Amino acid sequence: MDMPEPSARLMARKDRIVAGLRTILPADAVIDDPIETRAYECDALTAYRCPPLAVILPRSTDEVAAALRFLHDEGVPVVPRGSGTSLAGGALPVADGVVLSVARLNQVLEIDLPNRLVRVQSGVTNLSVTGAVEGEGFFYAPDPSSQLACAIAGNVAMNSGGAHCLKYGVTTNNLMGVTLVTMSGQVITLGGPALDAPGLDLLGVVCGSEGMLGVVTEATLRVLARPEGARPILFGFESSEVAGACVADIIREGVIPVALEFMDGPAIRACEAFARAGYPLNATALLIVEVEGSAAEIDDQLARIKAIAARHNPIAQRESASEAESKAIWLGRKSAFGAMGQIADYICLDGTIPIGALPEVLRRIGEMSARYGLDVANIFHAGDGNMHPLILFDANAPGSLEKVEAFGAEILTLCVEVGGCLSGEHGVGVEKRDLMGVQFTPADMAAQMAVKDVFDPAWLLNPGKVFPLDAVAAHRRAAA
């Protein structure tokens, strides 16, 4: 959905703002050419687009602070942007605002392996953190599917997870500190190298705040020693409900794999065509279960998992026999979203549910799919209930976007109804903004908006995200 063209008044304001930014930042750090800013008009939720007033690419915390101070004084909205991989419209610009990209904040600042930490600028990509320490036998645990491209800034903003979050947790479990610049240009340090920082847990408030409280310019991250070994196993099942029941039993019996991933039939076929990983094409549902540790530990855990799976009569089972085979298995899963994109347009949801509700939710999604006449490919982190239904559609067909959004809203509402939540890692952004009332009462949202008031009283940072627009308007009228 494209936004209106800028008015003459807006263009005059743009000239003044851009001129001011160019007195603060290097010449190549300010982009205002409409052709060049088009690259920033949306993130991975491409259904919504809006050209920004300008884009800035600072290289340091000081430059971020100076730019924000100027934009605050001018009353200009600012949309922080990591790598633009957000699937929820978290980095969607506004026509009268400036996009602040952290792409040039891309340096690894400190590696402290005795204390198991790495300090990086926030534009460093997720996979680059592991790349900086893997030679010494360490790794950074959170691993979103977009880890090759996504920035640590966006991981912090959305509290991202990944396939291995079942054992190692999501970003908040691996984040030790940040340098945060508020909208007024104040630089704040939260947390740090110690396991527990004194005072209020403001780091926990910032992680997952979707760029609405400040701009993260640096992050101190926990890194871990790489385990002795790891091995995945595949199970194919005759239905999604049976696979879901197997997941619930694995967790119920106290077996904690490092990863437990689910794919249904359409996803299996698309990923196999891309990666040639040996996925069972006759299966309606697939589980990828990975365990790690010493050879004896791996054998023991896999034996227990196979015994649990056997009770659900798998129609296919294959244990990885080599490192190359393991890499192929994970290449298929990590490439799932791209592989599905070769088949159709889609929206990707990330509602989270209790593990025990998996069979029921998968059944009901199937019923909704038939009712809406839209296919769904289910790919998700089954171990922690973080679902990723991909609703397939034709973006060029009139009315298709509205139809698919209605379907998505029904799925997310179901997730909340069974005791889950609207988002496991993608965030609310603009995608789920109008569904916040499904999960939160007006009092709940008022408390959250009060936190926003403290960090950003003028509501200039990432406007139009997370909270329903009418709720924001009412809140700000009451506060005036």
VEXDREN-2710 file (C-alpha; in Angstrom, 1 decimal):
% VEXDREN-2710
k/r/px/py/pz
1/MET/0.0/0.0/0.0
2/ASP/1.7/3.2/-1.2
3/MET/1.5/6.4/0.7
4/PRO/0.5/9.8/-0.8
5/GLU/3.0/11.9/-2.6
6/PRO/4.7/14.6/-0.4
7/SER/3.1/18.1/-0.5
8/ALA/4.9/21.3/-1.5
9/ARG/5.0/22.3/2.2
10/LEU/6.6/19.0/3.1
11/MET/9.2/19.5/0.3
12/ALA/10.1/22.9/1.7
13/ARG/10.5/21.5/5.1
14/LYS/12.7/18.7/3.7
15/ASP/15.1/21.2/2.2
16/ARG/15.6/22.9/5.6
17/ILE/16.0/19.6/7.5
18/VAL/18.4/18.1/5.0
19/ALA/20.5/21.3/5.0
20/GLY/20.7/21.1/8.8
21/LEU/21.7/17.4/8.8
22/ARG/24.5/18.1/6.4
23/THR/26.0/20.6/8.9
24/ILE/26.1/17.7/11.4
25/LEU/27.0/14.6/9.5
26/PRO/29.5/13.8/6.7
27/ALA/28.2/14.6/3.2
28/ASP/27.8/10.9/2.3
29/ALA/25.8/10.2/5.4
30/VAL/22.7/12.1/4.3
31/ILE/20.5/10.8/1.4
32/ASP/17.6/12.8/0.1
33/ASP/17.5/11.9/-3.6
34/PRO/14.0/10.3/-4.1
35/ILE/15.5/7.6/-6.3
36/GLU/18.0/6.6/-3.6
37/THR/15.6/6.9/-0.7
38/ARG/13.3/4.4/-2.5
39/ALA/15.4/1.6/-1.2
40/TYR/14.3/2.5/2.3
41/GLU/10.5/3.0/1.7
42/CYS/9.6/-0.4/3.2
43/ASP/11.1/-3.3/5.0
44/ALA/10.4/-7.0/4.4
45/LEU/6.7/-6.3/4.8
46/THR/6.6/-5.0/1.3
47/ALA/2.8/-4.5/1.2
48/TYR/3.3/-1.1/2.9
49/ARG/5.5/1.6/1.5
50/CYS/6.2/5.2/2.2
51/PRO/9.2/7.3/0.9
52/PRO/10.9/9.0/3.8
53/LEU/11.9/12.7/3.9
54/ALA/15.5/11.6/4.0
55/VAL/17.8/8.9/5.2
56/ILE/20.9/9.3/7.4
57/LEU/23.7/6.7/7.9
58/PRO/25.8/7.7/10.9
59/ARG/29.0/5.9/11.8
60/SER/29.2/6.5/15.5
61/THR/27.2/7.0/18.7
62/ASP/28.2/10.7/18.7
63/GLU/26.9/11.2/15.2
64/VAL/23.6/9.5/16.1
65/ALA/23.3/11.7/19.2
66/ALA/24.0/14.9/17.3
67/ALA/21.5/14.0/14.5
68/LEU/18.8/13.0/17.0
69/ARG/19.3/16.2/19.0
70/PHE/18.8/18.3/15.9
71/LEU/15.8/16.3/14.7
72/HIS/14.2/16.5/18.2
73/ASP/14.6/20.2/18.3
74/GLU/13.0/20.4/14.8
75/GLY/10.1/18.1/15.8
76/VAL/11.0/15.6/13.0
77/PRO/9.9/12.0/13.4
78/VAL/12.7/9.4/13.2
79/VAL/12.4/5.7/12.1
80/PRO/15.3/3.6/13.3
81/ARG/16.3/0.9/10.8
82/GLY/18.6/-2.1/11.1
83/SER/18.9/-4.2/7.9
84/GLY/15.3/-3.8/6.9
85/THR/14.5/-7.5/7.4
86/SER/11.5/-6.8/9.6
87/LEU/8.4/-8.9/8.6
88/ALA/6.0/-6.7/10.7
89/GLY/6.6/-3.3/9.1
90/GLY/8.8/-2.2/12.1
91/ALA/10.9/0.0/9.9
92/LEU/8.2/1.5/7.7
93/PRO/9.0/5.2/7.2
94/VAL/6.6/8.2/7.6
95/ALA/6.5/10.8/4.8
96/ASP/7.5/13.7/7.1
97/GLY/10.2/11.7/8.9
98/VAL/13.9/10.7/8.6
99/VAL/15.1/7.1/8.5
100/LEU/18.1/6.5/10.7
101/SER/20.0/3.5/9.3
102/VAL/22.6/1.8/11.5
103/ALA/24.1/0.0/8.5
104/ARG/27.5/1.8/8.9
105/LEU/27.7/1.1/12.6
106/ASN/29.3/-2.2/11.6
107/GLN/32.4/-2.7/13.8
108/VAL/33.2/-5.4/16.3
109/LEU/34.5/-3.2/19.2
110/GLU/35.7/-5.8/21.8
111/ILE/36.1/-9.5/22.2
112/ASP/36.5/-10.7/25.8
113/LEU/36.4/-14.5/25.7
114/PRO/37.5/-15.0/29.3
115/ASN/34.3/-13.3/30.3
116/ARG/32.3/-14.8/27.4
117/LEU/31.3/-11.5/25.8
118/VAL/31.5/-9.5/22.6
119/ARG/30.8/-5.8/22.2
120/VAL/29.6/-4.7/18.8
121/GLN/28.1/-1.7/17.0
122/SER/24.5/-2.4/16.4
123/GLY/24.7/-2.6/12.6
124/VAL/26.8/-5.7/12.8
125/THR/24.9/-8.7/11.4
126/ASN/23.8/-11.5/13.6
127/LEU/26.0/-14.1/11.8
128/SER/29.0/-11.8/12.0
129/VAL/29.0/-12.1/15.7
130/THR/29.6/-15.8/15.5
131/GLY/32.1/-15.2/12.7
132/ALA/34.2/-13.0/15.0
133/VAL/34.6/-15.7/17.6
134/GLU/34.1/-19.1/16.0
135/GLY/37.9/-19.4/15.3
136/GLU/38.3/-19.6/19.1
137/GLY/35.5/-22.2/19.5
138/PHE/32.7/-19.8/20.5
139/PHE/29.3/-18.8/19.0
140/TYR/26.4/-16.4/19.4
141/ALA/23.3/-18.4/20.1
142/PRO/20.3/-16.5/18.7
143/ASP/20.0/-17.5/15.1
144/PRO/17.0/-16.0/13.2
145/SER/16.5/-17.4/9.7
146/SER/17.6/-14.0/8.3
147/GLN/20.9/-14.1/10.4
148/LEU/23.0/-13.6/7.3
149/ALA/21.5/-10.2/6.8
150/CYS/19.7/-9.0/10.0
151/ALA/21.4/-6.5/12.2
152/ILE/21.9/-6.8/16.0
153/ALA/19.9/-3.5/16.3
154/GLY/16.8/-5.2/14.8
155/ASN/17.4/-8.3/16.9
156/VAL/17.3/-6.2/20.1
157/ALA/14.4/-4.1/18.9
158/MET/12.2/-7.2/18.2
159/ASN/13.8/-9.6/20.8
160/SER/14.5/-12.1/18.0
161/GLY/15.0/-15.8/18.5
162/GLY/15.7/-18.5/16.0
163/ALA/15.9/-22.3/15.6
164/HIS/18.2/-22.8/18.6
165/CYS/16.2/-20.6/21.0
166/LEU/14.6/-23.7/22.7
167/LYS/17.8/-24.4/24.5
168/TYR/19.6/-21.0/24.5
169/GLY/16.8/-18.5/24.7
170/VAL/16.1/-15.4/22.6
171/THR/18.0/-12.1/22.3
172/THR/17.0/-10.9/25.8
173/ASN/18.7/-14.1/27.3
174/ASN/21.9/-13.3/25.5
175/LEU/22.0/-9.5/25.8
176/MET/24.2/-8.1/28.5
177/GLY/24.1/-4.3/27.8
178/VAL/23.4/-1.6/25.3
179/THR/24.4/1.9/24.5
180/LEU/21.1/3.8/23.8
181/VAL/20.6/7.2/22.4
182/THR/17.3/8.8/23.3
183/MET/15.3/11.0/20.9
184/SER/16.7/14.1/22.7
185/GLY/20.3/13.0/22.0
186/GLN/21.1/11.8/25.4
187/VAL/23.5/8.8/25.5
188/ILE/22.6/6.1/28.1
189/THR/24.5/2.9/29.0
190/LEU/22.3/0.1/30.2
191/GLY/23.6/-3.2/31.6
192/GLY/27.2/-4.1/30.9
193/PRO/29.8/-6.9/31.3
194/ALA/28.5/-8.1/34.7
195/LEU/25.8/-10.8/34.8
196/ASP/23.5/-8.6/36.8
197/ALA/23.6/-4.8/36.6
198/PRO/22.4/-2.7/39.6
199/GLY/19.2/-0.7/39.5
200/LEU/16.0/-1.2/37.5
201/ASP/16.1/-3.6/34.6
202/LEU/15.8/-1.0/31.9
203/LEU/17.7/-3.3/29.6
204/GLY/14.8/-5.6/29.7
205/VAL/12.5/-2.7/28.9
206/VAL/14.5/-1.7/25.8
207/CYS/14.9/-5.2/24.4
208/GLY/11.8/-5.8/22.4
209/SER/10.7/-2.1/22.4
210/GLU/10.7/-1.9/18.6
211/GLY/12.8/1.2/18.3
212/MET/10.2/3.3/20.1
213/LEU/12.4/4.2/23.2
214/GLY/15.8/5.0/21.7
215/VAL/18.3/4.0/19.1
216/VAL/20.7/1.2/20.1
217/THR/24.2/2.0/18.8
218/GLU/26.2/-0.7/20.7
219/ALA/25.4/-4.0/22.3
220/THR/27.3/-6.3/24.6
221/LEU/26.4/-9.9/23.8
222/ARG/27.0/-13.2/25.6
223/VAL/28.9/-15.8/23.6
224/LEU/29.1/-19.5/24.4
225/ALA/31.6/-22.2/24.0
226/ARG/30.7/-24.4/21.0
227/PRO/29.5/-27.9/22.1
228/GLU/31.6/-31.0/21.3
229/GLY/29.1/-32.0/18.6
230/ALA/25.6/-31.8/17.3
231/ARG/23.4/-34.1/15.2
232/PRO/19.9/-33.5/13.7
233/ILE/17.4/-36.2/12.9
234/LEU/14.3/-36.0/10.6
235/PHE/10.9/-37.5/11.2
236/GLY/8.1/-37.5/8.7
237/PHE/4.5/-37.9/9.7
238/GLU/1.2/-38.4/8.0
239/SER/-0.4/-35.3/9.4
240/SER/0.4/-32.0/11.1
241/GLU/-1.7/-32.9/14.1
242/VAL/0.4/-36.1/14.7
243/ALA/3.6/-34.1/14.4
244/GLY/2.3/-31.5/16.8
245/ALA/1.4/-34.2/19.3
246/CYS/4.9/-35.6/19.0
247/VAL/6.4/-32.2/19.8
248/ALA/4.2/-31.9/22.8
249/ASP/5.3/-35.4/24.1
250/ILE/9.0/-34.6/23.6
251/ILE/8.8/-31.5/25.7
252/ARG/6.4/-33.1/28.2
253/GLU/8.9/-35.9/28.9
254/GLY/11.7/-33.4/29.8
255/VAL/13.8/-33.9/26.7
256/ILE/15.2/-30.5/25.7
257/PRO/16.8/-30.6/22.2
258/VAL/18.9/-27.7/21.0
259/ALA/16.3/-27.2/18.2
260/LEU/12.9/-28.6/17.3
261/GLU/11.6/-27.4/14.0
262/PHE/8.4/-28.1/12.1
263/MET/7.5/-28.0/8.4
264/ASP/4.3/-29.1/6.7
265/GLY/3.8/-30.6/3.2
266/PRO/4.0/-27.4/1.1
267/ALA/7.1/-26.2/3.0
268/ILE/8.8/-29.7/2.8
269/ARG/8.4/-29.7/-1.0
270/ALA/9.6/-26.1/-1.5
271/CYS/12.6/-26.5/0.7
272/GLU/13.6/-29.9/-0.7
273/ALA/13.5/-28.4/-4.2
274/PHE/15.8/-25.6/-3.1
275/ALA/18.3/-27.5/-0.8
276/ARG/18.1/-31.1/-1.8
277/ALA/18.4/-32.1/1.8
278/GLY/16.7/-35.4/1.6
279/TYR/13.4/-34.3/3.1
280/PRO/10.7/-37.0/2.8
281/LEU/8.4/-35.8/0.1
282/ASN/5.7/-38.3/1.0
283/ALA/5.3/-36.8/4.5
284/THR/2.6/-34.3/5.3
285/ALA/4.6/-32.9/8.2
286/LEU/8.3/-33.0/9.1
287/LEU/10.2/-32.5/12.4
288/ILE/13.9/-31.6/12.5
289/VAL/15.2/-32.4/16.0
290/GLU/18.8/-31.5/16.8
291/VAL/20.7/-32.5/20.0
292/GLU/24.2/-31.6/21.0
293/GLY/27.0/-32.6/23.5
294/SER/29.5/-35.5/23.6
295/ALA/29.0/-38.5/21.3
296/ALA/27.5/-40.4/24.3
297/GLU/25.1/-37.6/25.2
298/ILE/24.0/-37.3/21.6
299/ASP/23.3/-41.0/21.3
300/ASP/21.4/-41.1/24.6
301/GLN/19.2/-38.1/23.7
302/LEU/18.5/-39.3/20.2
303/ALA/17.5/-42.8/21.5
304/ARG/15.0/-41.2/23.9
305/ILE/13.6/-39.0/21.1
306/LYS/13.3/-41.9/18.7
307/ALA/11.4/-43.9/21.3
308/ILE/8.9/-41.0/21.8
309/ALA/8.5/-40.4/18.0
310/ALA/7.9/-44.2/17.5
311/ARG/4.7/-43.9/19.5
312/HIS/3.4/-41.5/16.7
313/ASN/4.2/-43.9/13.9
314/PRO/6.5/-41.8/11.7
315/ILE/6.4/-42.7/8.0
316/ALA/10.0/-41.5/7.6
317/GLN/13.0/-41.2/9.8
318/ARG/16.6/-40.3/9.0
319/GLU/19.5/-39.4/11.3
320/SER/22.3/-37.3/9.9
321/ALA/25.4/-39.3/9.2
322/SER/27.8/-36.5/8.3
323/GLU/28.5/-32.8/8.8
324/ALA/27.7/-32.2/5.2
325/GLU/24.3/-33.8/5.6
326/SER/23.6/-31.8/8.8
327/LYS/24.4/-28.6/6.9
328/ALA/22.1/-29.5/4.1
329/ILE/19.3/-30.2/6.6
330/TRP/19.7/-26.8/8.1
331/LEU/20.2/-25.0/4.8
332/GLY/16.7/-26.3/3.8
333/ARG/15.2/-24.9/7.0
334/LYS/17.0/-21.6/7.0
335/SER/16.1/-21.1/3.3
336/ALA/12.4/-21.8/3.9
337/PHE/11.1/-18.3/3.5
338/GLY/13.1/-17.7/0.3
339/ALA/12.1/-21.1/-1.1
340/MET/8.4/-20.3/-0.5
341/GLY/8.8/-17.0/-2.2
342/GLN/9.6/-18.8/-5.4
343/ILE/6.1/-20.3/-5.3
344/ALA/3.8/-17.4/-4.3
345/ASP/3.5/-14.1/-2.5
346/TYR/2.9/-14.7/1.2
347/ILE/2.7/-13.0/4.6
348/CYS/4.5/-14.7/7.5
349/LEU/3.0/-14.6/11.0
350/ASP/4.7/-15.4/14.3
351/GLY/2.1/-15.9/16.9
352/THR/3.2/-18.1/19.8
353/ILE/1.2/-20.7/21.6
354/PRO/1.5/-23.2/24.5
355/ILE/3.1/-26.5/23.2
356/GLY/0.1/-28.5/24.2
357/ALA/-2.2/-26.5/21.9
358/LEU/-0.2/-27.3/18.8
359/PRO/-2.5/-30.1/17.5
360/GLU/-5.6/-28.0/18.0
361/VAL/-4.2/-24.9/16.5
362/LEU/-2.8/-26.7/13.4
363/ARG/-6.2/-28.3/12.9
364/ARG/-8.0/-25.0/13.1
365/ILE/-5.6/-23.3/10.8
366/GLY/-6.3/-26.0/8.3
367/GLU/-10.1/-25.3/8.7
368/MET/-9.5/-21.6/8.2
369/SER/-7.4/-22.3/5.1
370/ALA/-10.3/-24.1/3.5
371/ARG/-12.8/-21.4/4.5
372/TYR/-10.7/-18.6/3.1
373/GLY/-9.6/-20.5/0.0
374/LEU/-5.9/-19.7/0.7
375/ASP/-3.1/-22.2/1.1
376/VAL/-0.9/-22.1/4.2
377/ALA/2.6/-23.4/4.7
378/ASN/3.5/-23.9/8.3
379/ILE/7.2/-23.5/9.2
380/PHE/8.0/-22.8/12.8
381/HIS/10.0/-23.2/16.0
382/ALA/7.9/-26.0/17.4
383/GLY/9.8/-26.5/20.6
384/ASP/8.8/-23.1/22.1
385/GLY/5.5/-22.8/20.2
386/ASN/6.7/-19.9/18.0
387/MET/4.6/-20.5/14.9
388/HIS/5.3/-19.1/11.4
389/PRO/2.3/-19.8/9.2
390/LEU/2.9/-18.5/5.7
391/ILE/-0.3/-17.6/4.0
392/LEU/0.1/-17.8/0.2
393/PHE/-1.7/-15.4/-2.1
394/ASP/-1.4/-13.4/-5.3
395/ALA/-0.5/-9.8/-4.4
396/ASN/-1.7/-8.7/-7.9
397/ALA/-5.2/-9.9/-7.4
398/PRO/-7.7/-7.2/-6.4
399/GLY/-8.7/-7.5/-2.7
400/SER/-6.2/-10.3/-2.0
401/LEU/-4.2/-8.3/0.6
402/GLU/-7.3/-7.5/2.6
403/LYS/-8.4/-11.1/2.5
404/VAL/-5.0/-12.5/3.6
405/GLU/-4.8/-9.9/6.4
406/ALA/-8.2/-11.0/7.7
407/PHE/-7.0/-14.6/7.6
408/GLY/-3.8/-13.6/9.5
409/ALA/-5.8/-11.7/12.1
410/GLU/-7.9/-14.8/12.7
411/ILE/-4.9/-17.0/13.2
412/LEU/-3.3/-14.5/15.6
413/THR/-6.5/-14.1/17.6
414/LEU/-6.6/-17.9/17.9
415/CYS/-3.1/-17.9/19.3
416/VAL/-4.1/-15.5/22.0
417/GLU/-7.3/-17.5/22.7
418/VAL/-5.4/-20.7/23.5
419/GLY/-3.1/-18.9/25.9
420/GLY/-0.4/-17.6/23.6
421/CYS/0.6/-14.2/22.3
422/LEU/0.6/-12.1/19.1
423/SER/4.3/-12.2/18.4
424/GLY/7.2/-14.5/19.3
425/GLU/10.0/-12.6/17.6
426/HIS/8.9/-10.5/14.6
427/GLY/7.3/-7.7/16.7
428/VAL/4.1/-5.8/16.4
429/GLY/5.1/-3.0/14.0
430/VAL/2.2/-2.0/11.8
431/GLU/1.2/-5.6/11.0
432/LYS/-0.3/-6.4/14.4
433/ARG/-0.9/-2.9/15.7
434/ASP/-4.7/-3.1/15.4
435/LEU/-4.7/-6.5/17.1
436/MET/-3.1/-5.2/20.3
437/GLY/-6.6/-5.0/21.9
438/VAL/-7.0/-8.8/21.4
439/GLN/-4.2/-9.4/23.9
440/PHE/-4.1/-6.3/26.1
441/THR/-6.7/-4.4/28.0
442/PRO/-6.9/-0.5/27.6
443/ALA/-5.2/-0.3/31.0
444/ASP/-2.4/-2.6/29.9
445/MET/-1.7/-0.5/26.8
446/ALA/-1.9/2.7/28.8
447/ALA/0.9/1.4/31.1
448/GLN/3.0/0.6/28.1
449/MET/2.4/4.0/26.5
450/ALA/3.4/5.7/29.8
451/VAL/6.8/4.1/29.4
452/LYS/7.0/5.6/25.9
453/ASP/6.2/9.0/27.4
454/VAL/9.2/8.8/29.7
455/PHE/11.7/7.9/27.0
456/ASP/10.2/9.9/24.1
457/PRO/7.7/12.5/25.4
458/ALA/7.0/14.0/21.9
459/TRP/6.4/10.5/20.4
460/LEU/8.9/11.2/17.6
461/LEU/10.6/7.8/17.5
462/ASN/9.1/5.2/15.2
463/PRO/5.6/6.7/15.1
464/GLY/2.6/4.7/14.0
465/LYS/4.0/1.4/15.4
466/VAL/2.8/-1.1/18.0
467/PHE/-0.2/0.8/19.5
468/PRO/-3.5/1.4/17.7
469/LEU/-3.6/4.9/16.4
470/ASP/-6.9/5.8/18.1
471/ALA/-5.5/4.6/21.5
472/VAL/-2.4/6.7/21.0
473/ALA/-4.5/9.8/20.1
474/ALA/-6.6/9.3/23.2
475/HIS/-3.6/8.7/25.4
476/ARG/-1.9/11.9/24.2
477/ARG/-5.0/14.0/24.6
478/ALA/-5.3/12.8/28.2
479/ALA/-1.7/13.6/28.9
480/ALA/-1.8/17.1/27.3
END
